[in-house]
Amino acid sequence: MTTTLLWVGVASLVGGIGHVILAKGMKVVGAAAGSPLARTLSNPWVILGVALQAAFFFIYMALLSREDVSKVLPLTTLNYIIVAVLAQLLLAEPVTALRWTGIGFIVLGVFLVGRP
């Protein structure tokens, strides 16, 4: 179980970073002129974000080969916390007390559902 928790932590971190980097890249794509598809496919932030999301997916698949989905999926809610912190720090997005409360409720709910 310790190995599973370690890999879930790695997957959540990689996935959370991937979400934020992808958002950063897409904001640049949306603000620029020209072909949206060409801008998207040539944006290094988008490419890195997609690569990190793919890494998350492959780690998640490996986890599912060893553990029950009902155990693994709830543990990946760490993503919510990681994304909120990184979005606030790297994208200057406002994460209000109300959002933190909502994230807290999600994590608490997942904890309650995931108990044996």
DODOBA-248487 format. One line per field, with one value per residue: residue number from 1; x, y, z of N, C-alpha, C in turn. Coordinates in steps of 0.05 Angstrom, whole numbers. Layout:
BEGIN
rogu: (NUM;...)
n.X: (X;...)
n.Y: (Y;...)
n.Z: (Z;...)
ca.X: (X;...)
ca.Y: (Y;...)
ca.Z: (Z;...)
c.X: (X;...)
c.Y: (Y;...)
c.Z: (Z;...)
***
This chain:
BEGIN
rogu: (1;2;3;4;5;6;7;8;9;10;11;12;13;14;15;16;17;18;19;20;21;22;23;24;25;26;27;28;29;30;31;32;33;34;35;36;37;38;39;40;41;42;43;44;45;46;47;48;49;50;51;52;53;54;55;56;57;58;59;60;61;62;63;64;65;66;67;68;69;70;71;72;73;74;75;76;77;78;79;80;81;82;83;84;85;86;87;88;89;90;91;92;93;94;95;96;97;98;99;100;101;102;103;104;105;106;107;108;109;110;111;112;113;114;115;116)
n.X: (16;41;74;35;10;52;59;9;13;55;30;-13;13;42;-2;-31;6;10;-43;-43;-1;-18;-64;-39;-12;-56;-82;-47;-51;-105;-104;-73;-63;-81;-81;-117;-107;-55;-27;-37;-14;39;55;98;84;34;47;82;45;8;41;53;2;-7;33;12;-34;-12;14;-30;-57;-21;-26;-79;-73;-55;-86;-153;-200;-236;-206;-161;-178;-206;-161;-134;-155;-122;-104;-139;-124;-70;-75;-104;-68;-23;-46;-59;-7;24;-8;-33;-86;-146;-159;-208;-233;-281;-275;-233;-260;-298;-263;-242;-289;-297;-250;-257;-306;-289;-252;-287;-319;-281;-265;-256)
n.Y: (-24;24;35;42;89;124;125;144;195;216;213;248;296;302;303;348;390;386;401;456;477;466;499;548;550;548;596;632;616;629;684;702;720;690;622;580;525;516;550;524;473;486;510;510;505;481;433;411;409;371;327;318;306;259;227;224;194;145;129;125;83;41;39;22;-29;-55;-43;-33;6;35;47;74;118;155;172;204;254;290;321;365;399;409;433;480;507;514;541;589;607;605;622;666;663;677;643;635;637;611;575;544;521;491;455;430;404;368;336;316;288;249;223;202;168;133;103;40)
n.Z: (0;13;-31;-70;-50;-55;-111;-126;-105;-136;-187;-179;-170;-219;-255;-235;-242;-297;-313;-298;-328;-379;-380;-376;-426;-461;-451;-473;-526;-537;-534;-576;-646;-709;-735;-693;-685;-705;-670;-622;-629;-635;-588;-534;-480;-482;-506;-467;-424;-444;-449;-395;-376;-404;-381;-329;-341;-357;-311;-278;-304;-294;-238;-235;-253;-210;-165;-138;-174;-144;-101;-119;-151;-115;-85;-119;-115;-93;-133;-137;-96;-109;-160;-146;-113;-147;-190;-165;-151;-199;-242;-223;-208;-173;-114;-75;-7;-7;-50;-30;12;-15;-42;3;22;-20;-16;36;29;-7;24;63;32;13;56;89)
ca.X: (0;58;82;11;7;74;53;-14;23;69;10;-28;31;46;-27;-37;25;1;-67;-37;16;-36;-80;-21;-8;-81;-88;-30;-63;-130;-99;-57;-76;-73;-95;-116;-96;-26;-17;-39;6;67;60;113;69;13;60;90;21;-3;60;49;-24;-2;48;-8;-51;3;18;-57;-62;-4;-39;-103;-66;-48;-105;-180;-206;-250;-186;-142;-190;-209;-136;-124;-167;-100;-103;-154;-108;-46;-83;-111;-43;-6;-61;-56;21;36;-26;-45;-115;-156;-171;-222;-239;-304;-264;-218;-280;-308;-242;-242;-312;-292;-230;-270;-325;-274;-242;-309;-327;-258;-259;-265)
ca.Y: (0;47;40;53;117;140;129;162;222;224;217;272;319;305;311;375;408;385;417;484;484;466;523;571;550;554;624;645;609;643;713;708;720;668;596;568;498;519;561;503;451;496;523;492;501;462;407;401;402;346;306;312;293;232;213;218;173;119;121;117;56;23;36;6;-57;-67;-36;-28;33;48;56;92;143;175;182;224;280;309;339;390;417;416;452;505;521;522;562;614;615;607;636;688;659;680;620;647;620;594;553;526;506;470;434;415;386;346;318;303;269;226;208;186;146;114;87;11)
ca.Z: (0;13;-58;-83;-41;-67;-140;-128;-100;-160;-208;-173;-175;-248;-267;-227;-257;-325;-316;-296;-351;-403;-379;-383;-455;-476;-448;-493;-552;-539;-536;-600;-672;-727;-734;-665;-685;-708;-645;-602;-634;-634;-563;-517;-455;-488;-511;-441;-409;-455;-441;-366;-373;-414;-360;-308;-351;-357;-282;-269;-315;-278;-212;-238;-258;-184;-144;-147;-183;-122;-82;-132;-160;-94;-76;-138;-110;-86;-156;-132;-79;-124;-180;-134;-103;-170;-205;-150;-152;-226;-261;-209;-206;-146;-102;-53;16;-15;-67;-12;27;-34;-45;28;22;-39;-5;59;18;-19;47;76;13;10;81;87)
c.X: (17;68;59;8;28;68;29;-5;38;50;-5;-12;36;21;-35;-20;17;-23;-60;-20;0;-54;-64;-17;-33;-89;-71;-42;-88;-126;-84;-74;-66;-90;-94;-103;-65;-14;-16;-17;34;74;74;99;47;25;69;66;9;15;57;23;-22;13;29;-25;-37;9;-8;-63;-46;-16;-64;-97;-60;-70;-133;-184;-220;-231;-168;-155;-195;-183;-125;-137;-146;-96;-116;-137;-83;-53;-89;-87;-27;-20;-58;-27;31;18;-39;-76;-124;-169;-182;-226;-262;-294;-249;-238;-291;-288;-240;-265;-308;-272;-242;-290;-311;-262;-263;-317;-306;-252;-270;-290)
c.Y: (25;55;52;83;135;146;147;191;233;230;242;297;323;314;340;395;409;402;447;493;485;491;548;573;557;583;640;640;626;673;721;708;697;643;584;541;499;530;540;483;460;509;503;486;480;434;395;393;375;323;298;298;264;215;206;194;146;110;111;88;35;18;18;-24;-71;-64;-32;1;49;57;77;119;163;187;204;251;300;329;366;410;427;437;479;521;531;543;589;624;622;623;660;687;663;654;630;627;601;570;534;509;484;448;417;395;363;326;303;282;245;209;190;163;125;97;59;6)
c.Z: (0;-15;-74;-75;-53;-96;-144;-123;-124;-183;-203;-178;-204;-262;-260;-241;-286;-331;-317;-320;-377;-403;-386;-413;-470;-473;-468;-521;-557;-544;-562;-625;-689;-723;-705;-665;-687;-683;-623;-605;-633;-607;-544;-491;-459;-492;-484;-424;-418;-447;-412;-361;-383;-393;-337;-317;-350;-328;-271;-279;-300;-251;-214;-243;-231;-162;-156;-154;-160;-100;-94;-139;-138;-84;-94;-135;-99;-109;-150;-116;-94;-145;-169;-125;-127;-187;-192;-153;-180;-246;-248;-209;-177;-136;-75;-30;9;-32;-49;4;10;-38;-20;30;3;-27;19;49;7;4;60;58;11;34;78;102)
***
